[in-house]
């Protein structure tokens, strides 16, 4: 049984707290015939005083008192030092809470060492006993229940014993007795109970047991612990379930998973002091799937003897008992699954109180067992942001998190957190949450990369067979790396194929988010839609639709149907929508603002010409289109343009035929309609919306950067990205969007390369290389075999011209006489000779020759301030100076 003393004052200021604490301490000191001989010094609930014995005037006593939740080992060592420095005869260390593991171990060590025999440590139980002996309070009356914890509450409305008891076989205490400490009698006073519960959170979910004489057996029976189910995170049975992906179905996430288990291993080996971690990421990014995967992998052969993880769905919480019940659940399951051998420590698990889970003797023995056997328990709370919607719940969570963190034993607590959720600073849990985060290790979940996206597509293909590249491309581009959207698109395609749709027709599907959600609703009848929206509203408001409300508000038939269609899930006693994003759409009617996403792979002029051919005939094949155009356009170019027109929704494929027609009856195959449609369509195009935030001029380089960031499922070469970027620039310029005035169209005929060549021809002495040796040498070695000079990057062509290897002839670049002499055997020797002719490189060679110290890019700029154009930024100067040095060192290395 644990003991503690709590102070509850009407005015909780430090001065009055100190006075109250001083009164208790004086009562203790006086029983030992001491009197305070100097002023009392206190800060909040800590006292420091010196006393003299009444009968032995030369005997002195130093007293240090702590009325705080935790006493550290360093505070005990400081106390011992003060006793020595003050040269007093004895030292009393008085505390109102029991010591935790490390501090307790230190006290036990001091008490067994004869050098510290003048030190006395008063446990709370001893303090209570001394107050009883001094007749300041009455003894506790006998009760016929197992008391797990006794609290002496010293309050402004009286002194009371709170006796927390366990009436069930479970680990969690369910009730408590209230005793008037001045009379030593059990009481049942609602007003006192209310005042105590407001200050002592661990009483919130406990039932006050009245004296038998005050209550009939029927009334006593009615006071039972509220039934509460602790629900584990549900996992997918199939890849197309909307539930969090199980270890069997999760794709990718290798690095973050490795980082998490690396943290577990460090904690197990005591290489880190942290025992808390949290997963962060946006809604729908796979936090729950990773939580489920961590639990699943802890059961594999490699980890099963080291880690035992349990993933709890925080949405099933109903009261502050939830924390204790969750902790009890992982302990019981670990024992049931053989991870913990209970016969080695014999004790049935029990807790001191629902608010104090680590101090009981049985839990301490369990912690010792885990430490000795090098085993780690990992308890993870998913959907943790839901905790803040419930009164008192976070306080019990915070107490548990802090206790775990301070104890540094073989228990890890994890939780997942949506980055979109911000706790207002006025929320009473705000500061507690910030403190909890500071003690935890953060693991950030990012959007999907190509591995994850392709992994989901592979799962789809295993179910329905191979998809053509156009459909897979559509999934990659439309999902925009969003995990939830990738999975939603693949499930939608899976459902469409199972419903009988041809794979070749899927490219015409409107895959925007709103249409996908509407397709979920189209399969429902009116009662099901009403029931779904009611469940969504309840969850949105944080109240949840409970199982007890089935048949009263929504029929069992509707609930079963919605569960079968994977639109709702049950978490404990609560029902919720399968995804928070869909839940929010049902309530607000709004979808996440992420825009449409695709890459246009053909020119606007070709697409327009093909589109207008449908003005003459409503249905056309590829061959008929080519014939209508009356010009030589490659069949592949027509097919690429048709895919773009289908993605945009301007045309669609005729079912069961290899022909195409206009997207719908409203589409007109004309120039005006095409321009109007494209202008309106592009307003919701994510790439263009991102471009709108950039300062002019907008170039193809800007678009390439956005393409790479938005389409991580692709790994095109830079030249391919640039071609697609140039296509998009021309589409924007063709439209009536305002952003068209900010763009810079690419120059035709290699205009940039030509202008750079003209600069080299006119004044080569002012120019330096723009490419490194690593970039240029491999290209030089391919000359003159298979190198297409006109398709090379402009900076590469520029530097080849600077070195005298290429020249411009009638608008086309070709090799000089020097360039024609290059081959694999003599290329390096010849290029050294050519590089020596560049004046800027000559300056660097001279500097290297005359300097005894190492020449760097910065020292080159400092010693030769005119070596580079003064209009360049400092960063560019450093880069280009580095290139000059690379070439100089390449020449010197011969």
N, C-alpha and C positions, 0 to 999 in steps of 0.2 A: 504494500500500500504506500502510495506517495503522499507527501504532505507539502503544503505551502501556505503562506500568509499573504492575503491580498488587502490593499488599502483602497477604500472607496470613500472619497470625500465630496462634499457638496461643491466646494471650490477646489479644483484640482491644481492650484498654483504650488510651486515648489516650496514656498515658505510654510504653508499649512501642511503640506505633505511631510516636510521635515519635522514639524512639531509633533505630528501624529506618530511618526516613526520614533522620535525621541522618547515619547511617553512609553512606548512598548519596550524600548531598549533600557530605559531607566528602571522599569519594573523588573527586568531580568537582572540588571546589575545589583539592585538593592537586595535581591534574594541571596546574593553572594557577599553581602555586607560591605559593598563598595559605594562610594559616593563620587559624583563627577567633580573633579577638582579644577577644571578649566572650561572655557566656553566650548559649546558644541559647534563644530563646523560641519555643515552639510550642504550638499549640492543635489537638489531634487530629492532622490530617495537613497542617498549615500551619506552615512554619518562617520565622523572621525572624532574621537574624544579620549581624554586621559583621565584616569580615576585613581583614588587612594582608598586603601582599606580602612574601615572605621576602627577596627581593633588592633591593626598592625600598621601604624602611621607611615612606616618606612617602605611599606609594600605598595608598588605602583602597578597600574594596569592600563594597557593601551587597547582600545576597542575600535574595531572597524566593522561597519555594518553595510550590507548590500541588500536593498529591497528592489532588485531588478530581475528581469527574466533570465539573463545569462551572466554567469561569472566566469571570466577567463582565467587561464593558468597564470598569465602575466600579472593579474590583479592579486592572486594569492602569493606569488613571489615578491611582489611589491610590499604586501602586508608583512611578510617575514622580514624584509629588509628594514622596514620602519620600526619594528619591535627591537631589532638590534641597534639601530642608530639612535633611537630615543632612550636606550639603556633602561628600559622598564623591566619589571620582574616577569610579567605575564602578558600574553596577547590573546584577546578574544576576537575571533572572526565570526560574525553573526550574519546569516543570510536567511531570506524568506522563501527562496526557491531551492529545490534540490540541484546539486551539481550534475553537470553532464560528464561524458566519458573522460575527456582529457583532464579537466580540472579535478574530477573525482579521483582519478588515478594519482595525481600529484599530491592531493590531501592524504590519501592512503599511504603514500610513500613517506610524507613528513611525519605522520603519526606513528609510524613504525621505527623512526629514527630517533634515538635517544637525545641527539643534539637539539631537537625541537620539542622537548617535553614540556616547555613552558608555553607552547601554543595550544589553544583549544578552538576547535571548529564546531560551531553549533548548527546542527541540521534543523530545518523547520519543525520537524517532529519534536526535537528536544526543546525548542522555544515554546511550543504549545504546552508541552509537559511542565516546563518551569512556570509558565503563566497559571497553569492549573494548580500547581503546588503553592504558588503565591496567592491563590484564591482570587485572582483577577478574573478568571473565567471558570465555569463548571466543567467537570469531566464529560466526555461524550457518552450518551446513554447506549446501552447494548441494543444492537439491531441484528436480525436473523438473516442478513444478506451479506454477500461478499462485497466489501468496500474496496474499490480500486483506487480511490483518491479522497483525501480529506483536505478541505480548504477552510482556513480560519479567515473569515471576511471581517475586517475591522472597518466599520462604516460610520458615517455621520448619523445614521438612524438605528445604530445598535451593532452588537457583535454577534456573528452567527457562524456556526459550523455548516459547511456544505459537504455532505457525504455522498459521493458518486458511487453508485452500485451497479452491479451486473446481474440482471435477472434471467438472462438467456444463456444458451450454450455458445453463442457467438462471441467474438472478441470485443465487440463494441458495447460499451456501457449504455444502458437505456434509460436509467432513472436516477433520482437523487432524493435524499432526505434533507430537510432543513431543520436545524436545531438552534434554538435561542441559547447562545453561549453563556448568557448571564444567569439563566435558569437551568440549563442542562436538559431542556425538554423539546421533543419534536413539535414542530408547529406547521400549520398549513395556512399561510397568509398570502393572498393574491397580490397585495400591494407590495409586500417585501419581495416576493418572487419576481415581480415586474422590475423593481429597482435593481435587484441583483443581476437579472438577465441582461439589462441594458449595459452593464459594465463588464460582465463576464461572458464572453461569446460561447464558451463551452457548455453553458446551460441552455442555449437556445433550442436545441433539439431534444433535450432531456425532459422526462416527465417527473413532476414533483409528486412524490409518494406521501400522502397524508397519513397521520397516525391512524391506526386501525379503528380506534374509538370514534374518530371523526368521519368515517366513511364506510358505507355499506359494501359488502362483497361485490355487488353488481356495479357500483360506481368505480370500485378499484379495478375491476376487469376492463371497464371502458377505457381506461387510460393505458393505451398500448402504443408501442413505438410505431410511428408511421412506416408503412410498407414502402420500400424503395428498392428499385432494381438498378444495379450497376451494370450498364450495357457495354460490352466490348465493341470495338470498331469492327463493323461488318466488312467482309472481304468478298471479292468477286469469285463466282464459281465458273464464269465464262468471261472471255475478254470483253464481250459486248455488254456486260453488266455495267450499270451506272455506279455501282458500289466501288469503293476504293479498290484498286488493283492489288490482288494478292501477290505473294512472291512469285507464283507461277506465271502471272500475267503482266507484272510490271516490266517496263522497258527502260533501258538506259539507267541514268542516275548513278552511274558507277562511282564517280568521284565523291559526291556528297555522302553516299553510303559508306564508302571507304573512310572518309573523314569522321563520320559518326562512330563507327566501330573502332577507329584509332583512338578516339576520345574515351570510349569504354575501356579499352585496354590500358590506357594511361591511368585511368581512375583505379582499375583493378590492381595495377602495380604501384599505386600511390605516387605516380610521377606527375600528377596534377592534384591541386587542392579542390578543384571544382567538382561538384556533384549534380549540377543542374545544367540542362541544355534546352534550347528551343529552336524549332524549325520555323522560318518565316518565308512568306511568299504570298502572292496574290491569290484571290479566290479562284479555284479551279486549276491551280498549277501543280497539284499532285501531292500536297502535304499529307493528306490522309492515306494516300497510296504508299508513300514512303514510310509512314508510321506503321502501317500494316506489314510492309516488307521487313522493317527492322524486327518486328515481333516474329515474323516467319523465319527469318534467317538466324535468329537466336536459337532456333530449334534444330538447325542442321548439325551434321556430324562435327563440323569444325568448332562451332561455338557452344553446343548444347551443354557442355560441362562447365562453362565459364559464365555464361549470361542466360538469364531467364527474363524475357520481356513480356509485358502485358500492355495492350493498347486499350484505353478506356475512352468511350464517347462522352465528352463532358455535357452534351445536350441531354443526357438522361438524368442529370442531377436535379434533385427536388429540394434538398436542404443541405445544411452544413455537415450532416452526417455522411454526405457523399464521399468526402475525403477519407474518412475512417473506413467506410465500407469498401472503397476502392483499394486501400492499403491491405485490408483484411483479405480481399479477394486474391490479390497477387500472392500473399503468403500462403493461403489455403491451396491455390492452384499449384504453386511451386512444390508444396508438400505432396499433393495428390499425384503430380507428374514425376515425383522422385528426384527433383532437383535438390530439394532439402530433405535430409533424413531426420525426421522428427525424433526418432528414438535416441539420437545422439545428444539431444538436450531436454528431452522428456516433457517439457512444459507445453500445455495447450496455450496457444497464442491468446493474449488478452491485452487490452489497452487500459491505461490509467483513466483516460477520458477521451471523448471524441475530439478534443482540442489538443490533447497531449499524447501523441501516438508512439513516442520513442522511449519513454521513461520507465515503462513497466519492466519487471524482472524478466518476463518471458521474452520480450522484444530484445532486451539487452543480451540475453543468452543466444538468441537467434543471430544478432549482429556478430557476436563472438564466433559463432559457428561459420558464418559467411566469410569472416576475415581469416579464420584458421584454414578453411578449405578453399580459399581463393575463388570464391564465387560472387557474382554480382547480380542483384535484382535491378531491373529497369522498368519503372512504371511511367507510362507515357499517357498524357491527357490530350486527346485530340479535340479540335474545335474549342480551344481554351478560352477564346474571346467570349464565349457564351457565359462564362462564369460571372462576368461583370453585370449580367442582367438580373442576378439573384441577390437579394439582401443577405448579408452576413456570410455568403458563401466564400467570397474571396479572402476574408479574414482568416478562415480556417485553412484555406489553401496556403496563404502567405505564411502562417505559423508553421505549417508542415514543410514548406520549401526552405524556410530559414533554418529550421531544426535539422533538416537533412544536410543543408549546406554547412552548418556549423559543426555537425558531428563528424563529417568526412569519413563515414563508414562505407560499407559495400552496398550502398543503395544509391541509384541514380534516378532522378525525376526529370522527365522531359515533357514538353508541351508544344503544341503547334499554334501558330499565331498568324492571322491575316494582316498583311501590311496595310490594307485599306482601313482597318479599324484603329481609330484614334480615341483614346480615353480623355475626356475633358479634364482639365486640371482641377475643376471644382468637384469632380467625383472623388469620394472619400477613399477609393481604392487606387487613385492615380499614383500617389507617392509610394505606396506599398508595391505597386506593379513595377515602377521604375527601379526600386531597390532590388526586387527579385530579378529583374533583367540584368542588373549589374553583376549579380553573382552567378550568372549563367553563361554558357558558351553558345554563341549564335551560329546556326547553319542556315544559309540563305538558299532557297530553292529558286532556280531561274526558269525561264521559259524553255521550251524544247529546242534541242539542236537537231541536226540531221539524223543522228543515230536514233533518238527517241521517236521522231516523226516517222521514219522509215520502219521502225519496229512495230508501231501501231498498224501501219499499212500492211506489213508482213502478216500480222495476225488476221487482218481482214482477208487477205489473199488465201490464207490457209482454210478459211471458212467458205469462200465462194469461188476460189480459183483465181488464176492470174488476171490482173487488170492491165489494160494497155497504158502506155506511158502518159497519154493525155489525161486520163482519169487520175493517175497518181500525181501528176503535175498539178492538177486542179486542187487536190487535197492539200498538197504541200503549200501552195500559194494562198489558198483560202484560209487555211488554219493560222497563218502568220505566227507560227511557233507557239501558239497558245495550247497548252496541254488539253484543257477541257474541250476546246473547239476541234482539235485534231480527233479526239476520241468521238465527239459528237458527230462529226462529218462521217467518220468510218462506220459508226453504228447506223447512221441514216442510210448510207449506201448498202450496208448489210441488210437492213430492213426492206429497202427497195428491191434488192435482188431476190430476197425471200418471198416478196409479194409478186414476183413474176416479171419485173422490169428487166429489159435487156441491158447488158453492160455498156454497149455502144451508145445507148441513149442517155447515159448518166451525165454526159458532158453538158447536156441542156438543162440539167437541174439547177434551180436557183438555190445556191448554197449560202445565202446570207443568213445571219443568225435568226432574225425574226421569222423567216420562212421555216427554218428548222424547228423552232419552238411551236409554230403554228401547226406543223405536221404532227407534233405530239398531241395537240388538242383535237385535231380532225378525227382521230380514232375514238373519241369519247362522246358519250351522249350527254344530255343536259344535266342530269343528277351527278354524273361523274365530274363534269366541269365545275359545277357549283361546289362539290365536295373538295375537289383539288384546290380551288381558290380559297376555300375556308381554311384548309390546312395550311396553305401558304400564308394567309393573313395572320393566323395564330403564331406561326413560326417567325414571321417578319416582326411581330410585336413582342417576341420573346416570351410568349406564354405557352405555346405549343398545344397541339390538339392531343388529348390524352386518351388512352385505350378505354378508360371508364366512360368516355363520352360517345363511344360507338353505339349506334342504334338510337341514341337520344338526339343527336344532331346529324350524323351521317350513318347510313345503314351499313351493316356488316357486308352486304352484297357489294356496295360501292367501294368500301375499303379493300375488300379482297380483289376486286377488279383492278383498282389502281395499283395495288401491290404486284399483281400478276403482270401488269403492263410496265412495271419497273419505274413508275412515276413517283411513288412514295416509298419511304423506308420507315421501319420502326426502330427507335432507339430507346431501350428501356420501356417505360410506360408511355413514351411520346411518339407521335408520328411527325414526319418531316418530309419535305420535298427532296427529290434525289440530288439536286444541285442547288446551291444558294443562288446562282445566277438565274436559273429557271424560276426559283421562288420569287426573286425580285421582279422578274418580268410579269409573273402572274398578278402581283400586287400593284405594280406601278405602270405596267404596260410598256415599259422602256427596256431596251436591250443595251448591253454595254457598247459604248461608243468606241469602236475599233476600226470601223470602215471596211470596205471591201478590198480584196487583195488579189492581184494577179500580175503576171508579167506579159506585156504585149510583145510578140515576137515577129511582127511583120510591119510593113510601112503603112501609114495612114492612107496614102494614095492608092496602093494596091487594094486595101480593104474596101475603100470607097468604090473603086471601079467594080469589084466583085459584087458588092452590095447592090449597086445600081442595075446589075444584070437581071435582078429579080423583078424589075419594073416591067420587063417584057413578058416574063413567064414566071408563074408563082412557084413552080417546083422545078429544080434543076439538079443535075448530077455534076460531078467535078468535070467530066469531059464536056458537058454542055456549056458549063461556065467558061471553060477554056476556049471553046468555039465561039461563044458570044463575044468574048473580049477581042477576038480577031487579031491577036498579036501573040508573039512567042513569050509566054510566061510559063516557067517550069511548073510541072504538076505539083512538086513538093511545095513551091511557093504558094500555090493556090490552096493546098491543104492546110498549110500553116495559117493563112489568112482566114480560112473557114473556121478553124479552131478559135482564133481570136474573136471573130464575129459571134460565134456561139457562146463563148465565155461572157461577152458583153451583153448577150441576150437579143441581138439584132436578128439572128437567124436561128433555126433549130433543125435537127435531123428528123426526117419523116420516118416514123416507126416502120420497121421491117423492110425498109428500102435504103439503098445507098444514094439517097437524094436529100436535098435541103429545101427549106421554105422559110418565109419570114417568121420572126419570133411570135407574133400574134396579129390579129386582124387590125390593130391600130397602127402597126408599123408601115411606113411609106418608104418605098425604095427611091429616095430622092436626096439631092445634095443638102437641102435645107433640113430635112428630117434627120439626116445623119449627123450634121453639125449640132443641131439642137439636142439630139439624144446623147451624143458624146459629152457635150457641155454639162448636161444634167447628171449623167452617169458619173463623171469624174468628180463631182462635188462630194461624193462619198467614197472616193478612192483614197485609201490610207496614205499611199506614197505622196500624192499631190497635196493632201492635207498637211503632211509633214514638211513638204517643200515650201508651203505658204509661210512657215515660220522663219525661213531663211532670208537673209538680206540679199538683194540683187548684186551682181547678176547670178542667176541660177544656171549652173553648167552641168554637163554630162558627168563630171566628177562628183558633184553633189548627189546626183541620182544613183551613181554606182555605190556610194557609201550607204545610202538608204536601202538599196537593193540587198546589199550584203547583210545589213542589220536585220532586215525584215524577212529574208528568205534564207535562213541558215540551213535549210534542208538541201541547198544546192552548193556545189563547189566548182562553179564555172571558172574558166580562165579570165583574167582581167580584160582581155580583148573581147570576149563574149559579153561580159557585163557591160562593156562600153557600147557595143552594138545595140543592146537592148535599151540602154540609157538614151542613145541618140534617137532610137525609134520613138521613145516616150516624149522626148523634147519636141519632136515634130508633131506628134498627136496633140500635145498641149498647145503648140503654136497654131494648129489648125482650128482648135476649139475657140469658144468665145469666153473662156475663163479669164478673169482679171489677172491671174498669175502669169498669163502669157507675156505680159509686158515686162516681167522680171527675168525672163529666160534669155540665154545666150545660145543661139543655134550653132551647131558644129560647122566649121568651115569645110567646104567641099574641096575635092582635089588635093587633099593634104596641105591646105593653106598654111597651117601652123608650122609644118615642117619646112615649107618653102620660105616662110618669113624668117625662121631660125637660120636656114642656110644662107640667106641674104646677109644676115648679120656676120656670119663667119667669113663670108667672101669679102665683105667690106672692111672689117677690122678685127681679125682673129686675135690680136694682141690683148684685147680687153676681156677675152672670154676664158672661162675655165671649164673643166669637165662637169657634167651634170649627172654622171653615172659612175658607179664604183667599178673597180677591177673585177669583182666577183660577178657583176651584172654583164659587163661588156666582153670580157675575154671568152666565155663560152660561146657567145654569138659570133665573135670574130673567127673562132675555130671552125664554124660551119660554112664560112665563105670560101669559095664561091659555089659550093655544091648545091644546097637546097634552100638558100636564104632568099625570101621575098622581101626586098628592101622597102617596098612601098607599104607593107603591112606592119612594119615595125613601129614601136613607140617613138614619138617625136624626139624625145631626149636621146634615145639610142642613135637614131639617124643623125641627129645634130652632132653627137660626139664622134661618130664615124666620119662625118664630114670634117670636124675639127682636127682629127688625126690624119686627114688626107686620104681616107679609104674609099669614100663615096663622093659622087658629084651629081649635080642636077642637070638633066639633059631633056629639053622639051617637056618639062613638067613631071618627069619621072626620074627617080634616083637610080643611079647605076654605079658600078665599081670604077674607080680610077685605075690608072696603070699600076699604081702601088697595090691597090686592092686585088687586082687580078693576079698578082704574084704571090698572094697568101695561100698557104696550104698547111696541113697539120704539122709538118716538120719544121717550118720556119716561121710560123705565125707569131710566136712570142718574141722571137728575136727582131722580126720586122716591126712589130707594134712598139717595141721599146724605142727603136730608132724614130718612129713617127711621133711618139709621145714626147720625145726630147725636143721636138720642134715647137711645142706649145709654150709660149713665154711664161705663163703662170707656173707651169710645172718646172721650168728652168729656175725660177726664183726659189721654189721650194727645195730643189736639189742643192742649190748654192747654200741655203740656210742649214740644211742637214749636214753638209760637208764642213761648214765653219763652226758648228756648235758641238760642244763636248757633251752637253746634256740632251736628253730626249726631247725632240720637237713634237709638240701636240698641236691639234687644230687651234686651240685657244692661243698658244704662244705664237703660232704662225700669223694669226690675225693681229696680235699685239705688236709683233716685231715688224709686220708689213701691213699697216692699216689700209693701204690702197690696193691690196691684192685682190679684193672683191668689191663689187658695186656697193657704194655707201647706202643705197636705197633698200638694200636687203635687210630683213629682220635679223636679230642676233642669232636666232635659231637656225635660219637658213645659212647664215655665214659660217656657223660651226659645221653644218653638214657639208657644204661645198668645200670648205677648207680641208675637211677630212678626206674628201675625194681627191683633192690635189695631192695631199700627203700620200695617199694610197698609191697613186700613179708614180710619184717620185720614188717611193720605196720599192715599187715593182721594178723600176729602171735600175735602182741601186743594187737590187738583189742578184743581179747577173754574176 
